[in-house]
């Protein structure tokens, strides 16, 4: 009975540092993927805009 009470009344909380670091890695990884996606989209939009401007200037 005493060992059960000792387990329930631990003096220090469990060490969850690894979970915190893993969480930060996941969050920053997702943000990095999102930023790369935005850069790729911006490049694609710039190319599309340039193509449309070329087509418009060719018609005039």
PyMOL CGO cylinders between C-alpha atoms (Angstrom):
from pymol import cmd
from pymol.cgo import CYLINDER

trace = [
    CYLINDER, 0.00, 0.00, 0.00, 2.86, 2.32, 0.81, 0.3, 1, 1, 1, 1, 1, 1,
    CYLINDER, 2.86, 2.32, 0.81, 4.40, 1.91, -2.67, 0.3, 1, 1, 1, 1, 1, 1,
    CYLINDER, 4.40, 1.91, -2.67, 1.08, 2.79, -4.32, 0.3, 1, 1, 1, 1, 1, 1,
    CYLINDER, 1.08, 2.79, -4.32, 0.90, 5.97, -2.23, 0.3, 1, 1, 1, 1, 1, 1,
    CYLINDER, 0.90, 5.97, -2.23, 4.48, 6.83, -3.14, 0.3, 1, 1, 1, 1, 1, 1,
    CYLINDER, 4.48, 6.83, -3.14, 3.67, 6.43, -6.84, 0.3, 1, 1, 1, 1, 1, 1,
    CYLINDER, 3.67, 6.43, -6.84, 0.54, 8.56, -6.56, 0.3, 1, 1, 1, 1, 1, 1,
    CYLINDER, 0.54, 8.56, -6.56, 2.28, 11.28, -4.56, 0.3, 1, 1, 1, 1, 1, 1,
    CYLINDER, 2.28, 11.28, -4.56, 5.49, 11.69, -6.54, 0.3, 1, 1, 1, 1, 1, 1,
    CYLINDER, 5.49, 11.69, -6.54, 7.58, 14.62, -5.47, 0.3, 1, 1, 1, 1, 1, 1,
    CYLINDER, 7.58, 14.62, -5.47, 8.51, 15.81, -8.94, 0.3, 1, 1, 1, 1, 1, 1,
    CYLINDER, 8.51, 15.81, -8.94, 6.51, 15.88, -12.15, 0.3, 1, 1, 1, 1, 1, 1,
    CYLINDER, 6.51, 15.88, -12.15, 7.55, 13.58, -14.98, 0.3, 1, 1, 1, 1, 1, 1,
    CYLINDER, 7.55, 13.58, -14.98, 10.19, 14.85, -17.37, 0.3, 1, 1, 1, 1, 1, 1,
    CYLINDER, 10.19, 14.85, -17.37, 8.45, 15.90, -20.60, 0.3, 1, 1, 1, 1, 1, 1,
    CYLINDER, 8.45, 15.90, -20.60, 11.27, 17.92, -22.16, 0.3, 1, 1, 1, 1, 1, 1,
    CYLINDER, 11.27, 17.92, -22.16, 11.54, 15.55, -25.11, 0.3, 1, 1, 1, 1, 1, 1,
    CYLINDER, 11.54, 15.55, -25.11, 7.86, 16.05, -25.93, 0.3, 1, 1, 1, 1, 1, 1,
    CYLINDER, 7.86, 16.05, -25.93, 8.26, 19.82, -25.78, 0.3, 1, 1, 1, 1, 1, 1,
    CYLINDER, 8.26, 19.82, -25.78, 11.25, 19.72, -28.14, 0.3, 1, 1, 1, 1, 1, 1,
    CYLINDER, 11.25, 19.72, -28.14, 9.40, 17.37, -30.49, 0.3, 1, 1, 1, 1, 1, 1,
    CYLINDER, 9.40, 17.37, -30.49, 6.42, 19.74, -30.49, 0.3, 1, 1, 1, 1, 1, 1,
    CYLINDER, 6.42, 19.74, -30.49, 8.60, 22.71, -31.40, 0.3, 1, 1, 1, 1, 1, 1,
    CYLINDER, 8.60, 22.71, -31.40, 10.25, 20.72, -34.19, 0.3, 1, 1, 1, 1, 1, 1,
    CYLINDER, 10.25, 20.72, -34.19, 6.85, 19.79, -35.61, 0.3, 1, 1, 1, 1, 1, 1,
    CYLINDER, 6.85, 19.79, -35.61, 5.53, 23.37, -35.38, 0.3, 1, 1, 1, 1, 1, 1,
    CYLINDER, 5.53, 23.37, -35.38, 8.59, 24.93, -37.01, 0.3, 1, 1, 1, 1, 1, 1,
    CYLINDER, 8.59, 24.93, -37.01, 8.64, 22.19, -39.64, 0.3, 1, 1, 1, 1, 1, 1,
    CYLINDER, 8.64, 22.19, -39.64, 5.04, 22.92, -40.59, 0.3, 1, 1, 1, 1, 1, 1,
    CYLINDER, 5.04, 22.92, -40.59, 5.78, 26.66, -40.72, 0.3, 1, 1, 1, 1, 1, 1,
    CYLINDER, 5.78, 26.66, -40.72, 8.81, 26.03, -42.94, 0.3, 1, 1, 1, 1, 1, 1,
    CYLINDER, 8.81, 26.03, -42.94, 6.76, 23.88, -45.32, 0.3, 1, 1, 1, 1, 1, 1,
    CYLINDER, 6.76, 23.88, -45.32, 4.10, 26.61, -45.45, 0.3, 1, 1, 1, 1, 1, 1,
    CYLINDER, 4.10, 26.61, -45.45, 6.68, 29.31, -46.22, 0.3, 1, 1, 1, 1, 1, 1,
    CYLINDER, 6.68, 29.31, -46.22, 8.22, 27.20, -48.99, 0.3, 1, 1, 1, 1, 1, 1,
    CYLINDER, 8.22, 27.20, -48.99, 4.73, 26.68, -50.39, 0.3, 1, 1, 1, 1, 1, 1,
    CYLINDER, 4.73, 26.68, -50.39, 4.14, 30.45, -50.40, 0.3, 1, 1, 1, 1, 1, 1,
    CYLINDER, 4.14, 30.45, -50.40, 7.43, 31.09, -52.21, 0.3, 1, 1, 1, 1, 1, 1,
    CYLINDER, 7.43, 31.09, -52.21, 6.58, 28.50, -54.86, 0.3, 1, 1, 1, 1, 1, 1,
    CYLINDER, 6.58, 28.50, -54.86, 3.12, 30.00, -55.34, 0.3, 1, 1, 1, 1, 1, 1,
    CYLINDER, 3.12, 30.00, -55.34, 4.59, 33.51, -55.63, 0.3, 1, 1, 1, 1, 1, 1,
    CYLINDER, 4.59, 33.51, -55.63, 7.02, 32.37, -58.33, 0.3, 1, 1, 1, 1, 1, 1,
    CYLINDER, 7.02, 32.37, -58.33, 4.22, 30.68, -60.23, 0.3, 1, 1, 1, 1, 1, 1,
    CYLINDER, 4.22, 30.68, -60.23, 2.03, 33.78, -60.01, 0.3, 1, 1, 1, 1, 1, 1,
    CYLINDER, 2.03, 33.78, -60.01, 4.90, 35.97, -61.22, 0.3, 1, 1, 1, 1, 1, 1,
    CYLINDER, 4.90, 35.97, -61.22, 5.42, 33.72, -64.24, 0.3, 1, 1, 1, 1, 1, 1,
    CYLINDER, 5.42, 33.72, -64.24, 1.69, 33.73, -64.99, 0.3, 1, 1, 1, 1, 1, 1,
    CYLINDER, 1.69, 33.73, -64.99, 1.56, 37.52, -64.73, 0.3, 1, 1, 1, 1, 1, 1,
    CYLINDER, 1.56, 37.52, -64.73, 4.56, 37.88, -67.05, 0.3, 1, 1, 1, 1, 1, 1,
    CYLINDER, 4.56, 37.88, -67.05, 2.93, 35.53, -69.57, 0.3, 1, 1, 1, 1, 1, 1,
    CYLINDER, 2.93, 35.53, -69.57, -0.35, 37.46, -69.44, 0.3, 1, 1, 1, 1, 1, 1,
    CYLINDER, -0.35, 37.46, -69.44, 1.47, 40.77, -69.92, 0.3, 1, 1, 1, 1, 1, 1,
    CYLINDER, 1.47, 40.77, -69.92, 3.34, 39.32, -72.91, 0.3, 1, 1, 1, 1, 1, 1,
    CYLINDER, 3.34, 39.32, -72.91, 0.09, 38.09, -74.43, 0.3, 1, 1, 1, 1, 1, 1,
    CYLINDER, 0.09, 38.09, -74.43, -1.58, 41.45, -73.84, 0.3, 1, 1, 1, 1, 1, 1,
    CYLINDER, -1.58, 41.45, -73.84, 1.28, 43.42, -75.40, 0.3, 1, 1, 1, 1, 1, 1,
    CYLINDER, 1.28, 43.42, -75.40, 1.31, 41.08, -78.41, 0.3, 1, 1, 1, 1, 1, 1,
    CYLINDER, 1.31, 41.08, -78.41, -2.37, 41.74, -79.16, 0.3, 1, 1, 1, 1, 1, 1,
    CYLINDER, -2.37, 41.74, -79.16, -1.96, 45.51, -79.37, 0.3, 1, 1, 1, 1, 1, 1,
]
cmd.load_cgo(trace, "trace")
